[in-house]
Amino acid sequence: SSGINAEYGGEREGIKDRCQAVFDLCLGESFESVYLYNNHGAGSDVSKLAQDFDDSAEIEDYFFLNLTSFQVLTAVFLKSFPDTPHTCVNISSLCGIKEFPSMSLYCTGKAARLMLYKCLAAENPEVKVLNYSPGLMLTAMTESYHTEIMTVESTRAIFKQFKDGNHYVDADESAKKMLNIVKDNKFTSGEQKDYHEP
């Protein structure tokens, strides 16, 4: 197969078809169960405070990537494998339940995705839904938050403290914990589980 390019490049037209093309690669295959680990998205402009976001196009573009396309991907996934048990995992964040100054759009997007998957679980008892908060990791996104680009010093200090103290979560360890949670299947559908929980 030559593969399918389903990356979001700023264009809104055809997002449903691009998502469908990915799952169409599995046509003719038989699965005991199917899993969607939904982690696509991007960080927000942390040089701005909430009151600075007055450009509707900027806001719409951000939420199209971080919420609208997230929902479309989930919906297409659920319809693509009829009569097959589905599990949907949203890679969530503490930012979805706690406010962080300088991160208003990011926190809003994470909160919306969390509630979206809670509703998905309530509406579809046959679908297993997990919101997994993987812990704070050192990524290109969080690396930039140590700098002056982060407007609010108190939030910047949190990221700097994690870096200076080497407290970032190892990505592989967090992924293993998430997979074990899914495998054990003891979680309540729709709930948020955090890496730091026992």
C-alpha positions, -999 to 999 in steps of 0.1 A, spaced: 0 0 0 12 35 -7 -4 48 25 -27 77 31 -18 112 41 -43 122 68 -24 150 83 -41 183 90 -25 210 70 -48 239 78 -75 229 53 -110 221 66 -126 207 35 -125 169 32 -115 162 68 -142 134 71 -130 118 39 -94 119 50 -103 102 83 -123 76 64 -95 69 40 -73 58 70 -99 33 82 -107 21 47 -72 6 47 -86 -20 70 -115 -30 47 -118 -67 44 -99 -73 76 -115 -90 106 -108 -78 141 -118 -91 176 -118 -55 188 -106 -21 177 -88 7 196 -85 44 189 -57 63 208 -66 99 200 -37 122 207 -37 145 177 -36 183 183 -13 212 191 -4 235 219 -18 270 220 -1 304 218 12 309 254 24 344 248 -12 355 250 -37 357 279 -73 348 274 -83 385 268 -58 387 240 -75 362 218 -98 385 197 -91 371 162 -120 347 154 -100 330 126 -72 321 149 -96 307 175 -115 288 150 -84 273 134 -72 262 168 -104 245 178 -108 230 144 -76 211 149 -79 204 186 -116 197 189 -136 195 156 -112 171 138 -108 152 170 -146 146 171 -148 137 134 -120 112 137 -138 95 166 -171 94 148 -157 80 117 -138 54 137 -169 42 155 -189 39 122 -161 21 104 -161 -12 123 -197 -23 128 -204 -52 151 -169 -49 166 -161 -39 202 -147 -4 202 -123 13 227 -117 50 224 -88 66 244 -85 103 247 -50 115 257 -61 140 283 -43 163 306 -44 180 340 -51 211 319 -86 197 312 -96 200 348 -73 227 362 -67 262 349 -32 274 340 -27 311 332 -12 316 297 -27 283 285 -64 293 281 -71 278 246 -51 247 254 -70 242 287 -103 249 270 -96 224 243 -86 197 267 -116 203 289 -139 200 259 -123 168 247 -127 153 282 -164 161 284 -169 150 248 -156 115 257 -176 115 289 -207 121 269 -196 94 243 -194 69 272 -228 79 286 -245 76 252 -228 44 242 -225 18 270 -212 -7 245 -181 14 238 -153 15 263 -141 51 267 -110 62 286 -96 96 293 -59 91 301 -37 119 315 -2 107 308 17 131 331 39 160 322 65 150 296 94 168 280 84 176 245 90 203 219 59 220 232 68 219 269 104 228 262 93 262 248 72 268 280 104 272 300 112 304 281 100 340 281 74 330 255 52 319 284 36 351 295 27 342 331 57 336 353 39 314 377 30 289 350 65 292 334 80 284 368 60 251 370 76 239 338 110 251 348 107 233 381 99 201 364 128 204 340 154 215 367 143 187 390 141 161 363 105 153 372 92 148 337 74 115 331 91 90 309 69 87 277 75 49 274 66 43 311 34 63 307 24 45 276 29 12 293 7 22 321 -20 34 297 -19 1 278 -22 -19 311 -52 2 322 -69 -6 288 -59 -43 290 -70 -48 326 -104 -32 316 -113 -23 352 -119 14 346 -153 30 345 -161 40 309 -157 78 305 -136 84 336 -102 101 336 -72 81 349 -39 98 357 -4 83 353 3 93 389 -26 74 403 -16 41 420 
